[in-house]
Amino acid sequence: MIHGIAMGGGLGVSVNGKYRILSESVMIAMPETGIGFFPDVGGTTFLSQAPGKMGLYLALTGARLKASDSLYAGLGTHHIPHAEWEKFKRDLQKTEDLEGLLKNYEKKLAPSELAQEQKRIDDHFGRDSVEAILKSLEKDASLFGERTYETLKSKSPLSLKIAFEQIIKHDKSSPFFETMKREFRISQHLMHSHDFYEGVRAVLVDKDQSPHWSPSTLEGATSEMVSSYFASLGEKELTPHI
């Protein structure tokens, strides 16, 4: 049951559940590219399940979604007004018919505004590189195109390229643990990088919102550099504990 702000780790501990009940006030996002990180905590899986190129758009931009957009993107499954949550929980304790209970409580929301941009998102984010996405957006004179272009220009170039590889090369048939293992690799390599610490400083500590990324350009984030963040950790690989 998700109410209010659910971003990054807060989303990771909820959106991997089978049922994700949203209140009308949710603000959902995976904003990690803005702090020099990447969409972790299972982001590879749940973002890849969004329609079309929506997941890649959300991974790169860190766009903030309201309830109707979150339902459209598959990050939520049901909307129940927050005022009815306590009654819903009491009724839930009295029945094993969760599906039936959800049908009784679920309320429709206004259509997703983000859904109206699906074709535009598929066009721009269907390109074969982050550079190509930006070039495509630069030619889009719409408000969506301009805002998305400026948003991407503010993110860590290295994080953008890592997140791009993370999403487009995800095999949807891959076991969830293998996906988490890959995310753990990236996270540990990023602990030795400049951008994560600089992003946290600029956004969360000093709050000057002026990170100095290194490399500072997409061209500087070479394919060899990006590949190194997916490399095996050897003896430090994530292992299941049963």
DRENPA-3360 file (N, C-alpha, C; in nm, 2 decimals, always signed):
BEGIN
1 = MIHGIAMG = +0.09/-0.12/+0.00/+0.00/+0.00/+0.00/+0.09/+0.12/+0.00 ~ +0.08/+0.20/-0.10/+0.17/+0.31/-0.13/+0.10/+0.45/-0.12 ~ +0.15/+0.53/-0.03/+0.09/+0.66/+0.00/+0.19/+0.77/+0.01 ~ +0.17/+0.88/-0.06/+0.27/+0.99/-0.06/+0.39/+0.96/-0.15 ~ +0.51/+1.00/-0.10/+0.63/+0.98/-0.19/+0.69/+0.84/-0.18 ~ +0.71/+0.78/-0.29/+0.78/+0.65/-0.30/+0.88/+0.66/-0.41 ~ +1.00/+0.68/-0.38/+1.11/+0.70/-0.47/+1.23/+0.61/-0.44 ~ +1.29/+0.56/-0.54/+1.41/+0.48/-0.52/+1.39/+0.36/-0.43;
9 = GGLGVSVN = +1.46/+0.35/-0.32/+1.44/+0.24/-0.23/+1.30/+0.22/-0.18 ~ +1.23/+0.33/-0.15/+1.09/+0.33/-0.11/+1.00/+0.26/-0.21 ~ +1.03/+0.28/-0.34/+0.96/+0.21/-0.44/+1.00/+0.06/-0.45 ~ +1.13/+0.04/-0.43/+1.19/-0.09/-0.44/+1.13/-0.19/-0.35 ~ +1.09/-0.14/-0.22/+1.04/-0.23/-0.12/+0.89/-0.26/-0.14 ~ +0.83/-0.19/-0.23/+0.68/-0.20/-0.25/+0.64/-0.25/-0.39 ~ +0.71/-0.20/-0.49/+0.66/-0.23/-0.63/+0.69/-0.37/-0.67 ~ +0.77/-0.44/-0.60/+0.80/-0.58/-0.64/+0.69/-0.68/-0.59;
17 = GKYRILSE = +0.60/-0.62/-0.51/+0.49/-0.71/-0.47/+0.38/-0.73/-0.58 ~ +0.30/-0.83/-0.56/+0.20/-0.87/-0.66/+0.09/-0.76/-0.66 ~ +0.05/-0.71/-0.55/-0.05/-0.61/-0.55/+0.01/-0.48/-0.49 ~ -0.01/-0.37/-0.57/+0.05/-0.24/-0.53/-0.07/-0.14/-0.53 ~ -0.12/-0.12/-0.41/-0.24/-0.03/-0.39/-0.19/+0.11/-0.37 ~ -0.24/+0.20/-0.46/-0.20/+0.34/-0.45/-0.31/+0.43/-0.39 ~ -0.27/+0.53/-0.31/-0.36/+0.63/-0.27/-0.35/+0.74/-0.38 ~ -0.44/+0.84/-0.37/-0.45/+0.94/-0.48/-0.33/+1.04/-0.47;
25 = SVMIAMPE = -0.26/+1.04/-0.36/-0.15/+1.14/-0.34/-0.01/+1.09/-0.37 ~ +0.00/+0.97/-0.43/+0.14/+0.92/-0.45/+0.22/+1.00/-0.55 ~ +0.35/+1.00/-0.52/+0.44/+1.06/-0.62/+0.55/+0.95/-0.63 ~ +0.56/+0.89/-0.75/+0.65/+0.78/-0.77/+0.75/+0.81/-0.87 ~ +0.88/+0.77/-0.84/+0.99/+0.79/-0.93/+1.11/+0.71/-0.90 ~ +1.19/+0.69/-1.00/+1.32/+0.63/-0.98/+1.42/+0.74/-1.03 ~ +1.46/+0.83/-0.94/+1.54/+0.95/-0.97/+1.69/+0.93/-0.97 ~ +1.74/+0.81/-0.97/+1.88/+0.79/-0.94/+1.98/+0.85/-1.04;
33 = TGIGFFPD = +1.95/+0.87/-1.16/+2.04/+0.93/-1.26/+2.08/+1.07/-1.22 ~ +1.99/+1.13/-1.14/+2.02/+1.27/-1.09/+2.11/+1.27/-0.97 ~ +2.15/+1.16/-0.92/+2.25/+1.16/-0.81/+2.37/+1.07/-0.85 ~ +2.39/+1.04/-0.98/+2.50/+0.96/-1.02/+2.49/+0.82/-0.99 ~ +2.37/+0.77/-0.98/+2.35/+0.63/-0.95/+2.27/+0.56/-1.07 ~ +2.19/+0.46/-1.04/+2.11/+0.39/-1.15/+1.98/+0.34/-1.08 ~ +1.88/+0.30/-1.16/+1.76/+0.25/-1.10/+1.78/+0.11/-1.04 ~ +1.80/+0.09/-0.92/+1.84/-0.03/-0.86/+1.71/-0.10/-0.79;
41 = VGGTTFLS = +1.73/-0.17/-0.68/+1.63/-0.24/-0.60/+1.52/-0.30/-0.69 ~ +1.56/-0.37/-0.80/+1.47/-0.44/-0.88/+1.42/-0.36/-1.00 ~ +1.47/-0.24/-1.01/+1.43/-0.15/-1.12/+1.44/-0.20/-1.26 ~ +1.54/-0.28/-1.28/+1.56/-0.35/-1.41/+1.43/-0.42/-1.45 ~ +1.38/-0.50/-1.35/+1.26/-0.58/-1.38/+1.13/-0.50/-1.39 ~ +1.10/-0.42/-1.29/+0.97/-0.35/-1.29/+0.96/-0.24/-1.40 ~ +1.08/-0.17/-1.43/+1.07/-0.07/-1.53/+1.06/-0.14/-1.67 ~ +1.12/-0.25/-1.69/+1.11/-0.32/-1.82/+0.97/-0.38/-1.85;
49 = QAPGKMGL = +0.89/-0.38/-1.75/+0.75/-0.43/-1.77/+0.66/-0.32/-1.81 ~ +0.70/-0.20/-1.81/+0.62/-0.08/-1.85/+0.59/-0.09/-2.00 ~ +0.48/-0.03/-2.05/+0.45/-0.04/-2.19/+0.56/+0.03/-2.28 ~ +0.59/-0.03/-2.40/+0.68/+0.03/-2.49/+0.81/+0.07/-2.43 ~ +0.85/+0.19/-2.46/+0.98/+0.24/-2.41/+0.96/+0.32/-2.28 ~ +0.85/+0.31/-2.22/+0.82/+0.39/-2.10/+0.92/+0.36/-1.99 ~ +0.96/+0.24/-1.97/+1.05/+0.20/-1.86/+1.19/+0.27/-1.88 ~ +1.23/+0.28/-2.00/+1.36/+0.34/-2.03/+1.35/+0.49/-2.01;
57 = YLALTGAR = +1.24/+0.55/-2.05/+1.21/+0.69/-2.02/+1.21/+0.72/-1.87 ~ +1.15/+0.64/-1.79/+1.14/+0.66/-1.65/+1.28/+0.64/-1.59 ~ +1.36/+0.54/-1.64/+1.49/+0.51/-1.58/+1.59/+0.63/-1.61 ~ +1.58/+0.69/-1.73/+1.68/+0.79/-1.76/+1.64/+0.93/-1.71 ~ +1.51/+0.96/-1.71/+1.47/+1.10/-1.67/+1.44/+1.11/-1.52 ~ +1.40/+1.00/-1.46/+1.36/+1.00/-1.32/+1.22/+1.08/-1.30 ~ +1.14/+1.07/-1.41/+1.01/+1.14/-1.41/+0.93/+1.10/-1.29 ~ +0.86/+1.20/-1.23/+0.77/+1.18/-1.12/+0.63/+1.15/-1.17;
65 = LKASDSLY = +0.57/+1.04/-1.12/+0.44/+1.00/-1.17/+0.34/+1.01/-1.06 ~ +0.22/+1.06/-1.09/+0.11/+1.06/-1.00/+0.04/+0.93/-1.01 ~ -0.07/+0.91/-0.94/-0.14/+0.78/-0.93/-0.18/+0.73/-1.07 ~ -0.25/+0.81/-1.15/-0.30/+0.76/-1.28/-0.19/+0.71/-1.37 ~ -0.08/+0.79/-1.37/+0.04/+0.76/-1.45/+0.11/+0.63/-1.40 ~ +0.11/+0.62/-1.27/+0.18/+0.50/-1.21/+0.10/+0.37/-1.24 ~ -0.03/+0.38/-1.24/-0.11/+0.27/-1.28/-0.09/+0.23/-1.43 ~ -0.08/+0.33/-1.51/-0.06/+0.31/-1.65/+0.08/+0.24/-1.68;
73 = AGLGTHHI = +0.18/+0.29/-1.61/+0.31/+0.23/-1.62/+0.33/+0.10/-1.56 ~ +0.23/+0.05/-1.48/+0.24/-0.08/-1.42/+0.31/-0.08/-1.29 ~ +0.33/+0.04/-1.23/+0.40/+0.05/-1.10/+0.30/+0.03/-0.99 ~ +0.17/+0.06/-1.02/+0.07/+0.03/-0.92/-0.03/-0.06/-0.99 ~ -0.11/-0.14/-0.91/-0.21/-0.23/-0.97/-0.35/-0.18/-0.94 ~ -0.38/-0.11/-0.83/-0.51/-0.07/-0.79/-0.50/+0.07/-0.72 ~ -0.61/+0.15/-0.73/-0.62/+0.27/-0.66/-0.74/+0.26/-0.56 ~ -0.71/+0.29/-0.43/-0.81/+0.29/-0.33/-0.79/+0.43/-0.26;
81 = PHAEWEKF = -0.89/+0.51/-0.25/-0.88/+0.64/-0.19/-0.82/+0.62/-0.04 ~ -0.73/+0.71/-0.01/-0.67/+0.70/+0.13/-0.77/+0.70/+0.24 ~ -0.88/+0.77/+0.23/-0.98/+0.78/+0.33/-1.04/+0.65/+0.36 ~ -1.03/+0.55/+0.27/-1.09/+0.42/+0.29/-0.99/+0.31/+0.33 ~ -0.87/+0.35/+0.35/-0.77/+0.25/+0.38/-0.79/+0.17/+0.51 ~ -0.82/+0.24/+0.61/-0.84/+0.17/+0.74/-0.96/+0.07/+0.73 ~ -1.07/+0.11/+0.67/-1.18/+0.02/+0.66/-1.14/-0.10/+0.57 ~ -1.07/-0.07/+0.46/-1.02/-0.18/+0.37/-0.93/-0.28/+0.45;
89 = KRDLQKTE = -0.84/-0.23/+0.53/-0.75/-0.32/+0.61/-0.83/-0.40/+0.71 ~ -0.93/-0.34/+0.77/-1.02/-0.41/+0.87/-1.09/-0.53/+0.79 ~ -1.15/-0.49/+0.68/-1.22/-0.59/+0.60/-1.13/-0.70/+0.54 ~ -1.00/-0.66/+0.52/-0.90/-0.76/+0.47/-0.88/-0.87/+0.57 ~ -0.88/-0.83/+0.70/-0.86/-0.93/+0.80/-0.97/-1.03/+0.82 ~ -1.08/-1.00/+0.75/-1.20/-1.09/+0.77/-1.23/-1.18/+0.64 ~ -1.14/-1.17/+0.54/-1.17/-1.24/+0.42/-1.04/-1.30/+0.36 ~ -1.05/-1.41/+0.29/-0.94/-1.46/+0.21/-0.96/-1.42/+0.06;
97 = DLEGLLKN = -1.07/-1.35/+0.03/-1.10/-1.31/-0.11/-1.04/-1.17/-0.14 ~ -0.91/-1.16/-0.15/-0.85/-1.04/-0.17/-0.89/-0.97/-0.31 ~ -0.90/-1.06/-0.41/-0.94/-1.01/-0.54/-1.08/-0.94/-0.53 ~ -1.17/-1.01/-0.47/-1.31/-0.96/-0.46/-1.31/-0.83/-0.38 ~ -1.23/-0.83/-0.27/-1.23/-0.71/-0.19/-1.17/-0.59/-0.27 ~ -1.07/-0.61/-0.34/-1.01/-0.50/-0.42/-1.11/-0.45/-0.53 ~ -1.19/-0.54/-0.58/-1.29/-0.49/-0.68/-1.40/-0.40/-0.61 ~ -1.43/-0.44/-0.49/-1.53/-0.36/-0.41/-1.48/-0.22/-0.38;
105 = YEKKLAPS = -1.35/-0.21/-0.35/-1.29/-0.08/-0.30/-1.22/+0.00/-0.41 ~ -1.18/-0.06/-0.52/-1.11/+0.01/-0.62/-1.20/+0.12/-0.68 ~ -1.13/+0.24/-0.70/-1.20/+0.35/-0.77/-1.12/+0.40/-0.89 ~ -1.19/+0.43/-0.99/-1.13/+0.48/-1.11/-1.07/+0.62/-1.10 ~ -0.96/+0.64/-1.17/-0.90/+0.77/-1.17/-0.91/+0.84/-1.31 ~ -0.88/+0.96/-1.32/-0.88/+1.03/-1.45/-0.78/+0.96/-1.54 ~ -0.80/+0.96/-1.67/-0.70/+0.90/-1.76/-0.56/+0.95/-1.74 ~ -0.46/+0.86/-1.76/-0.32/+0.90/-1.74/-0.28/+1.00/-1.85;
113 = ELAQEQKR = -0.22/+1.11/-1.80/-0.17/+1.21/-1.90/-0.04/+1.16/-1.97 ~ +0.03/+1.08/-1.89/+0.16/+1.02/-1.95/+0.13/+0.93/-2.07 ~ +0.02/+0.86/-2.06/-0.02/+0.77/-2.17/-0.04/+0.84/-2.30 ~ -0.07/+0.97/-2.29/-0.09/+1.04/-2.42/+0.05/+1.07/-2.49 ~ +0.16/+1.05/-2.41/+0.29/+1.07/-2.47/+0.36/+0.94/-2.51 ~ +0.28/+0.83/-2.50/+0.35/+0.70/-2.53/+0.41/+0.69/-2.66 ~ +0.34/+0.74/-2.77/+0.40/+0.73/-2.90/+0.52/+0.82/-2.91 ~ +0.52/+0.94/-2.85/+0.64/+1.02/-2.86/+0.75/+0.96/-2.78;
121 = IDDHFGRD = +0.72/+0.90/-2.67/+0.83/+0.83/-2.59/+0.89/+0.72/-2.66 ~ +0.80/+0.64/-2.73/+0.85/+0.52/-2.80/+0.94/+0.57/-2.92 ~ +0.91/+0.68/-2.98/+0.99/+0.73/-3.09/+1.12/+0.78/-3.04 ~ +1.13/+0.86/-2.94/+1.25/+0.92/-2.90/+1.34/+0.81/-2.83 ~ +1.28/+0.73/-2.74/+1.36/+0.64/-2.66/+1.38/+0.50/-2.72 ~ +1.33/+0.49/-2.85/+1.36/+0.37/-2.92/+1.49/+0.38/-3.00 ~ +1.56/+0.48/-2.98/+1.69/+0.50/-3.05/+1.80/+0.40/-2.99 ~ +1.91/+0.39/-3.06/+2.01/+0.29/-3.02/+2.12/+0.34/-2.93;
129 = SVEAILKS = +2.11/+0.46/-2.88/+2.21/+0.52/-2.79/+2.15/+0.64/-2.71 ~ +2.21/+0.67/-2.60/+2.16/+0.79/-2.53/+2.19/+0.92/-2.61 ~ +2.30/+0.92/-2.69/+2.32/+1.03/-2.77/+2.22/+1.05/-2.88 ~ +2.17/+0.94/-2.94/+2.07/+0.94/-3.04/+1.93/+0.99/-2.98 ~ +1.91/+0.95/-2.86/+1.78/+0.99/-2.79/+1.79/+1.15/-2.77 ~ +1.90/+1.20/-2.73/+1.91/+1.35/-2.71/+1.90/+1.42/-2.84 ~ +1.96/+1.37/-2.95/+1.95/+1.43/-3.08/+1.80/+1.43/-3.13 ~ +1.73/+1.33/-3.10/+1.59/+1.32/-3.14/+1.51/+1.42/-3.06;
137 = LEKDASLF = +1.53/+1.43/-2.93/+1.46/+1.52/-2.85/+1.49/+1.67/-2.88 ~ +1.61/+1.69/-2.92/+1.65/+1.83/-2.95/+1.57/+1.88/-3.07 ~ +1.52/+1.79/-3.16/+1.45/+1.83/-3.28/+1.30/+1.85/-3.25 ~ +1.26/+1.80/-3.13/+1.12/+1.80/-3.09/+1.08/+1.94/-3.02 ~ +1.01/+2.02/-3.09/+0.97/+2.15/-3.04/+0.86/+2.15/-2.94 ~ +0.80/+2.04/-2.91/+0.69/+2.03/-2.82/+0.74/+2.06/-2.68 ~ +0.64/+2.09/-2.59/+0.68/+2.12/-2.45/+0.74/+1.99/-2.39 ~ +0.68/+1.87/-2.42/+0.73/+1.75/-2.37/+0.88/+1.73/-2.42;
145 = GERTYETL = +0.90/+1.75/-2.55/+1.04/+1.73/-2.60/+1.14/+1.82/-2.54 ~ +1.10/+1.95/-2.52/+1.20/+2.05/-2.46/+1.23/+2.01/-2.32 ~ +1.12/+1.98/-2.24/+1.14/+1.95/-2.10/+1.22/+1.82/-2.08 ~ +1.20/+1.72/-2.16/+1.27/+1.59/-2.15/+1.41/+1.61/-2.19 ~ +1.44/+1.69/-2.29/+1.58/+1.72/-2.33/+1.66/+1.79/-2.22 ~ +1.60/+1.89/-2.16/+1.67/+1.96/-2.06/+1.69/+1.87/-1.93 ~ +1.59/+1.79/-1.91/+1.60/+1.70/-1.79/+1.72/+1.60/-1.81 ~ +1.73/+1.54/-1.93/+1.84/+1.45/-1.96/+1.98/+1.52/-1.95;
153 = KSKSPLSL = +1.98/+1.64/-2.00/+2.11/+1.72/-2.00/+2.16/+1.75/-1.86 ~ +2.07/+1.74/-1.76/+2.11/+1.77/-1.62/+2.16/+1.65/-1.55 ~ +2.14/+1.53/-1.60/+2.17/+1.40/-1.54/+2.32/+1.37/-1.56 ~ +2.37/+1.27/-1.47/+2.50/+1.22/-1.49/+2.52/+1.15/-1.62 ~ +2.61/+1.19/-1.71/+2.62/+1.12/-1.84/+2.66/+0.97/-1.82 ~ +2.74/+0.94/-1.72/+2.77/+0.80/-1.69/+2.65/+0.72/-1.64 ~ +2.58/+0.78/-1.56/+2.46/+0.71/-1.51/+2.36/+0.69/-1.62 ~ +2.34/+0.79/-1.71/+2.25/+0.77/-1.82/+2.29/+0.65/-1.91;
161 = KIAFEQII = +2.42/+0.64/-1.93/+2.46/+0.53/-2.02/+2.45/+0.39/-1.94 ~ +2.48/+0.39/-1.82/+2.47/+0.27/-1.74/+2.32/+0.22/-1.74 ~ +2.23/+0.32/-1.71/+2.09/+0.29/-1.70/+2.03/+0.24/-1.84 ~ +2.08/+0.30/-1.94/+2.04/+0.26/-2.08/+2.08/+0.12/-2.11 ~ +2.20/+0.08/-2.08/+2.25/-0.06/-2.10/+2.17/-0.15/-2.01 ~ +2.15/-0.11/-1.88/+2.07/-0.19/-1.79/+1.94/-0.23/-1.84 ~ +1.86/-0.14/-1.90/+1.73/-0.16/-1.94/+1.72/-0.23/-2.08 ~ +1.80/-0.18/-2.17/+1.78/-0.23/-2.31/+1.84/-0.37/-2.32;
169 = KHDKSSPF = +1.93/-0.41/-2.24/+1.99/-0.54/-2.25/+1.93/-0.64/-2.15 ~ +1.83/-0.60/-2.08/+1.76/-0.69/-1.99/+1.68/-0.80/-2.06 ~ +1.71/-0.92/-2.02/+1.64/-1.04/-2.07/+1.52/-1.07/-1.98 ~ +1.40/-1.05/-2.03/+1.28/-1.06/-1.94/+1.26/-1.20/-1.89 ~ +1.33/-1.30/-1.96/+1.31/-1.44/-1.91/+1.42/-1.47/-1.80 ~ +1.50/-1.37/-1.77/+1.61/-1.40/-1.67/+1.55/-1.41/-1.53 ~ +1.59/-1.50/-1.45/+1.54/-1.51/-1.31/+1.57/-1.38/-1.24 ~ +1.48/-1.35/-1.15/+1.49/-1.22/-1.07/+1.62/-1.21/-0.99;
177 = FETMKREF = +1.67/-1.33/-0.94/+1.79/-1.32/-0.86/+1.91/-1.28/-0.95 ~ +1.91/-1.33/-1.08/+2.02/-1.29/-1.17/+2.02/-1.14/-1.20 ~ +1.90/-1.09/-1.21/+1.88/-0.94/-1.23/+1.94/-0.86/-1.11 ~ +1.90/-0.91/-0.99/+1.95/-0.85/-0.87/+2.10/-0.86/-0.85 ~ +2.15/-0.97/-0.90/+2.30/-0.99/-0.89/+2.37/-0.89/-0.98 ~ +2.31/-0.86/-1.10/+2.37/-0.77/-1.19/+2.36/-0.62/-1.13 ~ +2.25/-0.60/-1.07/+2.23/-0.46/-1.01/+2.33/-0.45/-0.90 ~ +2.35/-0.55/-0.82/+2.45/-0.54/-0.71/+2.59/-0.51/-0.76;
185 = RISQHLMH = +2.62/-0.58/-0.88/+2.75/-0.55/-0.94/+2.77/-0.40/-0.97 ~ +2.67/-0.34/-1.04/+2.67/-0.20/-1.07/+2.69/-0.12/-0.95 ~ +2.61/-0.15/-0.85/+2.61/-0.06/-0.73/+2.74/-0.06/-0.66 ~ +2.81/-0.18/-0.65/+2.94/-0.19/-0.59/+3.05/-0.12/-0.67 ~ +3.04/-0.13/-0.80/+3.14/-0.05/-0.88/+3.12/+0.10/-0.87 ~ +2.99/+0.14/-0.86/+2.96/+0.28/-0.84/+3.01/+0.34/-0.71 ~ +3.03/+0.25/-0.61/+3.08/+0.30/-0.48/+3.23/+0.35/-0.49 ~ +3.29/+0.32/-0.61/+3.43/+0.36/-0.63/+3.43/+0.47/-0.74;
193 = SHDFYEGV = +3.32/+0.52/-0.77/+3.32/+0.63/-0.88/+3.30/+0.77/-0.82 ~ +3.32/+0.87/-0.90/+3.30/+1.00/-0.86/+3.16/+1.05/-0.85 ~ +3.08/+1.01/-0.95/+2.95/+1.08/-0.97/+2.85/+1.05/-0.86 ~ +2.85/+0.93/-0.80/+2.75/+0.90/-0.69/+2.77/+0.99/-0.57 ~ +2.90/+1.01/-0.53/+2.93/+1.10/-0.42/+2.90/+1.24/-0.45 ~ +2.93/+1.28/-0.57/+2.90/+1.42/-0.61/+2.75/+1.45/-0.62 ~ +2.68/+1.35/-0.67/+2.54/+1.37/-0.69/+2.47/+1.38/-0.55 ~ +2.51/+1.29/-0.46/+2.45/+1.30/-0.32/+2.49/+1.44/-0.26;
201 = RAVLVDKD = +2.61/+1.48/-0.28/+2.65/+1.61/-0.22/+2.56/+1.72/-0.28 ~ +2.54/+1.73/-0.41/+2.47/+1.84/-0.47/+2.32/+1.84/-0.45 ~ +2.26/+1.72/-0.44/+2.12/+1.71/-0.42/+2.07/+1.69/-0.28 ~ +2.15/+1.62/-0.20/+2.10/+1.58/-0.06/+2.18/+1.65/+0.05 ~ +2.30/+1.69/+0.03/+2.38/+1.74/+0.14/+2.39/+1.89/+0.13 ~ +2.46/+1.95/+0.03/+2.47/+2.09/+0.01/+2.35/+2.15/-0.05 ~ +2.28/+2.06/-0.13/+2.15/+2.10/-0.20/+2.17/+2.22/-0.29 ~ +2.28/+2.24/-0.35/+2.30/+2.34/-0.45/+2.25/+2.31/-0.59;
209 = QSPHWSPS = +2.21/+2.18/-0.61/+2.16/+2.13/-0.73/+2.25/+2.16/-0.85 ~ +2.38/+2.16/-0.82/+2.48/+2.19/-0.93/+2.59/+2.09/-0.92 ~ +2.56/+1.96/-0.96/+2.67/+1.86/-0.96/+2.77/+1.88/-1.07 ~ +2.89/+1.84/-1.04/+3.00/+1.85/-1.14/+3.03/+1.71/-1.18 ~ +2.97/+1.66/-1.29/+2.98/+1.52/-1.33/+3.12/+1.49/-1.39 ~ +3.17/+1.37/-1.37/+3.29/+1.33/-1.44/+3.28/+1.18/-1.48 ~ +3.28/+1.16/-1.61/+3.30/+1.26/-1.72/+3.18/+1.35/-1.73 ~ +3.20/+1.47/-1.79/+3.10/+1.57/-1.80/+3.02/+1.56/-1.92;
217 = TLEGATSE = +3.06/+1.47/-2.02/+2.98/+1.46/-2.14/+2.95/+1.31/-2.17 ~ +2.85/+1.29/-2.25/+2.82/+1.15/-2.29/+2.93/+1.09/-2.37 ~ +3.00/+1.17/-2.45/+3.12/+1.12/-2.53/+3.23/+1.07/-2.44 ~ +3.24/+1.13/-2.32/+3.34/+1.09/-2.23/+3.31/+0.96/-2.16 ~ +3.19/+0.93/-2.15/+3.14/+0.80/-2.09/+3.15/+0.69/-2.20 ~ +3.27/+0.64/-2.22/+3.29/+0.55/-2.33/+3.23/+0.41/-2.30 ~ +3.21/+0.33/-2.41/+3.15/+0.20/-2.39/+3.23/+0.11/-2.30 ~ +3.37/+0.13/-2.31/+3.45/+0.05/-2.22/+3.43/+0.08/-2.08;
225 = MVSSYFAS = +3.42/+0.21/-2.05/+3.39/+0.26/-1.91/+3.26/+0.20/-1.86 ~ +3.16/+0.21/-1.94/+3.03/+0.16/-1.90/+3.03/+0.01/-1.88 ~ +3.09/-0.06/-1.96/+3.10/-0.21/-1.95/+3.17/-0.25/-1.82 ~ +3.26/-0.17/-1.77/+3.33/-0.20/-1.65/+3.24/-0.21/-1.53 ~ +3.13/-0.14/-1.53/+3.03/-0.13/-1.42/+2.95/-0.26/-1.42 ~ +2.95/-0.34/-1.52/+2.87/-0.46/-1.53/+2.97/-0.58/-1.50 ~ +3.09/-0.56/-1.48/+3.19/-0.67/-1.46/+3.17/-0.75/-1.33 ~ +3.21/-0.87/-1.34/+3.19/-0.96/-1.22/+3.27/-0.90/-1.10;
233 = LGEKELTP = +3.22/-0.93/-0.98/+3.28/-0.89/-0.86/+3.37/-1.00/-0.80 ~ +3.38/-1.11/-0.87/+3.46/-1.23/-0.82/+3.40/-1.28/-0.69 ~ +3.48/-1.29/-0.59/+3.44/-1.35/-0.46/+3.33/-1.26/-0.39 ~ +3.32/-1.14/-0.44/+3.22/-1.05/-0.37/+3.09/-1.05/-0.44 ~ +3.06/-1.14/-0.53/+2.93/-1.15/-0.60/+2.82/-1.17/-0.50 ~ +2.70/-1.12/-0.54/+2.59/-1.14/-0.46/+2.55/-1.29/-0.46 ~ +2.53/-1.35/-0.35/+2.49/-1.49/-0.34/+2.36/-1.51/-0.26 ~ +2.28/-1.61/-0.30/+2.16/-1.63/-0.22/+2.18/-1.69/-0.09;
241 = HI = +2.11/-1.65/+0.01/+2.12/-1.71/+0.14/+1.98/-1.78/+0.17 ~ +1.99/-1.91/+0.18/+1.87/-1.99/+0.20/+1.86/-2.04/+0.35;
% end
